[in-house]
Amino acid sequence: MSSPAPRSDTPAAVDEAWGRLPRLRGAEPDLGSFTRHRIERVLQIAIALGSVFLGLQGLLTAIGTLSTGTAAQNALVVVTFGSLTAMLVACVLGRGVRVTAGVFIGVFAIVLVVFPIVNVGLYTSPTDQPWIWFLVNVATVASVLVLPLPAQIAWTVLAPLMFGAIRLIGGAFDPSFWLSLALDVSFALILGGVLITLGWLLRSIATNVDETRARAVDLYARAAAADAAEDERVAVAALMHDSVLAALIAAERADTPREQALAVSMAREALTRLANTDRDASEGSDAARTPDSIADEIEAGSREMGADLTVRRRVAEDVGDVPGRVARSVVLAATQAVLNSLQHAAAAGLEVSLEASGDPATVVVEIVDDGDGFDVGAVPDDRLGIRASIIARMAAVSGTGIVSSGADGTRVHLEWTGTGAAS
């Protein structure tokens, strides 16, 4: 675990940038598939509408054969149109599209194989189109919903050829079938090729748009983070010039106990403001708080950052309440230490404990992990995650914050006593 950068603004900047992008009500796609999600829904609805028209033509043709057909012939009609209906409903609802489309393609392939066997002696005229003809391109376009592009191309070629083969078988390879079948198969191949090309084109455009948007948002996030860091440097510089310098001058000129007390108060206020620079937080209420409430807030803050931990507590029976400013500083310093562990040690072996005792009132919080550790002395001066958010924040309430780290992990020790001196 090591000290974090001045501010972790990148996630917030990404969220802000993402919030500026248009989005449809009820849709929450991730950053990398904003447009792709919408194109998929457009494809599903368009395929469903086109399939309805072609399917109705095939259904009307099939209905005419139900009264005179055998049980096997009627079963082919029911199974085929049943699976087609399931796919259409799934496309409209936007749920289970891949599964139902895959089932329909499989059913249609099986029906193509058994069709000439079940329908022996039927459709012997070149002008007498079987009902399955109207579903050839429905089956090919269904591959756009479930199959990868190479498989789409293969199926778009195979399905019309299989239909041509079953028609030739049904017509006993009569020469009169060849011309009409060549036209039908060619039409199905061309239409199927156009449909899968449109699907590929729309998806490619959507992917390019998403990639461009993601790059733009990333650049915006980087710029926002750099701007925030620069603003913070300016704010810290102003704070050092105004508050800290004024406190140092007052301390240097303090000759009387009253002047010395004023200088201490000014220094404490400067430390508090410096500690809260990265959070833009005020001191908060000074209402007394219990040690258990401090532990509860550390747990809540850790959960907000993604660390589901439980603070181990050891609170003496005679312990009293802690001033609100002290409690807030302990909570903020502890959550900053947890954040450091999450960012730089992946929360490896992360444990948090709180111990409180009375006479004098003492609160000790320790945050420990077994990450790789870091060199505390080598942390750059402009990194406020340790100096300001932990050490200075505790010093501002007359407490201590000690950070030690090595190859076996990192330990952050926070301590405050009612007398103002850490034991």
N, C-alpha and C positions, 0 to 999 in steps of 0.2 A: 504494500500500500504506500503510495506517495501523495504528495500534496497536489490537489487538482489545479487546473488552470484557473485564471482569475474568475471566470464565470463559465458555467456549462450552458451556453446560450444556443448551441447548435440544435438540440432537440426542440427547444422552444421556438427557434427561428423557423425550423422546418414546419412545425405545427402552424405558425402564423402564416407562412407562405402558402401552405396547403389550404388554409382557411380562406384564402383569397381566390382560390380556383372555383369555378362553377361546379355545382354538384346537384344531382337529382334528388328529390325528396325520397327518403327511405333507402338510399344507396350509399354504401360506405366501402367502396373499393380501396385497396391499398394504393400507395403512391405509384407503384410500377405498373398498374393495370387499370388506370382510371378510364381511358378510352376503350381499351380492349373489352372490359366488362359490358360496355354499352353496345359495342359492335356485335358481341356474342348474342345479346338479347335481340338486336335488330335481325341478325341472321336467323335466329330461332323463330321469330314471328314471321319473317318473310318466307322461310321454308314451310312453315305451317300453313300460311295462306295459299301458297302455290300448290302444296300437296292436297289441300282441300278440294281445289278445282279439278285437278287430275284424278284424285281419288273418287270424287263423285261420278266422273265419267266412267271410271272402271266399275264402280259399284252399281250404277244403273245397268251397265252391260251384264254384270254378273247376276243381278237379280232376275234377269230374264231366263237364266239357266237353272235357277234354284228349283223350280217346280218340276223340271224334267231331269235334273241331274241325279247322279247316284250319291250315296252317303259320303263316299270319298271325295267326289267333286265338290259337294257342298261344304265338306270339312275344310278343303283348301280355301274356299271363299271366306269362311268364318275366321279361320286362323289368320289369314293374310290381312283382312280388313280390321280384325280385332287388334293385331299388333300395330297396324297403322294408326288406328284411333288412339291407342295408348301413347304413341309418339306425338301425335298432334296435341293431345291434352297436356303432355309434359312440356312441349314447346310453349304453349300458352301460359302455363303456370310457372315455367322457368325452373322446374324441379325434376330430377331424374331424366334429363334429356339424353345424356350419353347412354344410359342403360337402355332406355326404351328404343332409341335409334339403333343401337347395336342389336337388340332383339329383332327389330323389324328387318334389318339387313340380313340377319341369319335366317329368319323365317322365309324371306323372299328368295334367298339362294336355294333353300331346300325345296320350296314350291317350284322354282324353275326346273330343278332336276326331276321332280316326280310328275310335273305337269303333263308331259307327253305320255307317261305311263297311265295316269288316271283318266286322261281325256282321249283315249284311243278312238279313232273314227270321227272325232269332232274337229271343227275348224279346218276342213279339207280344202276350202276355197281361199285363194290368195286375198280376196276382198273381205273375207270374214275374220275380222280382228278379234282375238280372245281378250277377255277382260284384263288379263295380266299385262298386256301391252301398255295400258295407260299408267301402270305403276313402275315401269322400267326407270324412268327419270326421277320418279319419287324416291326409288331405292338408291339411285346414284347420288342425288343431292343429300340424302340422309347421311351419307358417308362424311359430308362436310361437318356434321355435328359430333362425330365420334372418332373418326379415323385420322391418322397423320396424312400429310399431303401425298407421299408416295403410294400409300394404300388407297387413298381416294382416286388417284389416277388409275391404278390397277383395276379397281372395282368399276370405275366409270367405263373402262374398255371391256371388261369381262362381262358385265351384266347385259349390255346389248348383244354381244356375240352369243351369249348363252340363249337369249331370247330367239335370235336368228336360228340357232341350232335346233331348238325345240319346235320351231315352226316348220323347219325343213323335215324334221322327223315326222311331225303330224301330217305333213303333205306328201309323205313318201318320196321326198326329194324330187317332186315334180318340177320340170323346168319353168313352169309358169310362176313358180314362187320366187325365182331368183331375183327378178327385177324389182318386184315390190318389196322383198326383204332387204335388198341392197339399199333401197331408199329409206325404209324404216330404220334399219340399223345405222345408216349414215346420219339420219336425223337425230337419233338417240345419242350417238357419239358426239355430234357437234353440240347439241343442247347440254349434254352432261359436261363436256369440256368447258363450255361457257360458264356454267353454274359453279364448278369448282374453281375456275379462274377468278370469278367474282369474289368467292369466299376467301381465296388466298390473298387477293388484292386488298380487300377491306381489312383483313387481319394484319397484313403487312403495314398498311397505312396507320392503323391503330397502334401497332407496336412502335413504329417510328415516332408517332406523336407522344406516346407515353415516355419513350426514352428521352426525347427532347425536353419534355416537361420535367422529368426527373433531374436532368442535367441543369435546367434553369433553376429549379428549386434548390438544388445543391449549391449552385453558385450564389443564389440569394442568401442561403443560410450561412455560407462562409463569409459573405460580405456583411451580413447582419452581426455575426459573431465578432468579426474584426472591428466593426463599428462599436459594438457594445463594450469590447475590451478597451478600445481607445477612450470611450466615454468614461469608463471606470478609472482608467489611469488619470484622466483629467480631474475626475471627482476626488480621487485619492490625493492627487497633487494639491488641489485646492484645500482639502481637509488638512493635509500636513502643514500647508502654509498658514491657514487660518487658526485651526483649533490647536494642533500640536505645538506649533511655534508660539502661539499665545500662552499655552500652558507652560512651556519651557521658560519663556520670558518672565512669567509671573513667579515661577519657582525660583528663578535666579535673583529676583528682586525681593523675595519674601523675607522680611526681617522679623516680623511679629508673628505670634501664634495664629492670629486671625488671618494674616496674609498667607501663611503656610497652609492653613486649612483650605483657603480659597484656591490656592494653587493645586492642592491634591484633588479638590472637587473638579477643577477644570481639566486636569489630566485624566481623571476617571471618565468624564464625559467624552473627552477626545477618544479614549480607548474604546468606549462603547460605540461611538459613531463609526470609528474605523472598523470595528468588528462587524458591524451591521451593514457595511458598505455593499457587500456582495449579495445581501438579501433585501436591501432597502427596507429594513424593518426597524420599528421604533422599540423602545424598551418595553412597552406594554404596561399593564396594570401591576401595581406593587402589592396587590392583595395576596395574603399568605397562601401557600400551597403545601400540600402534603407530599412527602417523598414518593408515595405510591402514585400520585397524579403525575409526578415527573416521569416515572417509569412508564406509565400509560402513554404519555405524549411521545416518549422516545419510540415506543413500539408503533404508535400510529404514524409518526413521521417516517419510520423505517419502511412500513408497509407501503406508504405512498411512493417510495423510491424503489420498491420492488423487493425488499428484503423482509421476508416473513419470519421475524425472529421474536423470541420471548425474552424479556429482560429478567434475569435471575435477581431476586430481591432478598435482602436481609435487613429488615427494618426493626430496630429496637422498640420496645414498648414505651419507653420514656421519651422517644424522639418527638420534637415539636414540629410546627409548621416552618416552612422556608419562605423568605420574602419572595414576592412575585418576580422581581427583576433577577434575582439569583436563580430561581427555578427556570425562567425563560432562557437565561444564558447557558445553564447546564444542558437544557434540552437542545438548544441550537448547536452548541459545541458537540454534543454527543451525536446528533444526527449528521453533522458535518463529517465527523469521524467515520460514521457508518457509510456515508456517501463516498468518502475516500476509499474505503475498503471495497465497496462495490465496483468503483471505477478502475482501481489499480491492482486489486488482489482478487477480483471476482468473488468477493465475500468468502474466500476459502477459510473454513474453520471459524467463521465470524461468531463471536459471543459477546454479549453485553451484560454487565452485572451492576447492580446498585446496592450500596450499603449505606445505611443511615443510623446514626446514634445520637444520643443526647448528652448534655452536660460536658462540654459545650456541644451545641447542635452541629453535626458534621454530616455532609453528604459526599460520598465517593462513588464515582461512576467510572468503570473501566470498559474499554472497547478493545477487544483482542482478536487478531486473526493470525493465521499461519501462512500468509502469502510470502512472496519472495523478499519483501522488505525493501528498504531504500536507505540512502545516506541522508539523514536529517540535515546535516550541516551543508550538504550540497544543493539544497532546495533554493532556487533563484529567489532574489529579494522581491520580485513582482508577483510571486505566487502566494496568494492570500489564504489559501485553503487551510493552512496550519497556523501561520503567524497571526492572522486577523481573526479568522472564524473560530479558532480554538483557543490559542494562547491569549491573545489580546481580549477576546470575549470573556474569558474567565478572570483575567487580571482586572477587567473593568468592574467586577463585583467583589474584588478582594479575594479571589480564588486563585487556584493554580491549574494550569494545563500542561502536562508533561507528555511529550511524544518520544517514544523510543522505538527503534526499528533495527532489525538485523536479518540475517539469513533465515532465522527460524520464525520470522513474522514481525508484526507491529503491535505495539501496546500504547493506547492513549489513556492517560490517567487524569481524571478531572476531580478536583477536590475543593470543597468550600467548608469553612467553619464559621460559626456565629461570631467568633472573636476577630475574624478577618485574617487569621493566620492559618495556613495549611499545616496540618500535622504531618 
